[in-house]
Amino acid sequence: MKPLKISILSALALAWVAVAQAHPHVWVAVRSETVFGPEGKILGVRHAWEFDEMYSAFAVQGLGKDGKPPTREELAPLAKTNVESLAEFDYFTYAKQNGAKAAFKPPEGVYLEANDKKIVTLHFFLPLETPVPAKKPFSFQVYDPTYFVAFAFEKKDPVKLAQAPSGCSISLVEPAPLVATDNQKLSEAFFQNMSPGADFGVKLATRAIVACP
């Protein structure tokens, strides 16, 4: 399989063929923005996902010239493959308002970039199917239900507001610590036998809440 065709969910499967390793297999540091429109409605969420060294090494393998990181243009086919593979997983982004699920349209402005250390970051904007008024709290979480991919918000400025009306704020609600029985489940066998539709990842997911006056 050529590097440009390796998706987020398949790349690490190749890396662990000969190595036993418990979940998760991919680590992602998340920065997000809640984007507002001119009428004060929430338009969607803009993400920047920085991947761990292992995934990044697979992503840039064979790319770049003279030891330099690959360009956005060189990474464009992989960015396209990744986003297409994430569609069936709702892009690992789960939003709610007033207790109801908020659906997203396909992402826009998708690109991958690599820094000087060849660590790759996936950028994209997830527009809501219908922009929502911000008068009621809007929340979202970023997580993989199967915990194959471990998402965690960056410690510094993890979530921002873009073009928000005056008085709007954002807060983060950390997940409750896992109980002993859940910690005991964190083995590869447990995740391999996880039933379809299981949602373990939500137990470890931080919730971002946007509130406006």
Secondary structure, 3 states (H helix, E strand, C coil): CCHHHCCHHHHHHHHCCCCCCCCCCEEEEEEEEEEECCCCEEEEEEEEEEECHHHHHHHHCCCCCCCCCCCHHHHHHHHHHHHHHHHHHHHHEEEEECCEEECECCCEEEEEEECCCCCEEEEEEEEEEEEEECCCCEEEEECCCCCCEEEEECCCCCEEEECCCCCCEEEEECCCCCCHHHHHHCCHHHHHCCCCCCCCHHHHCCEEEEECC
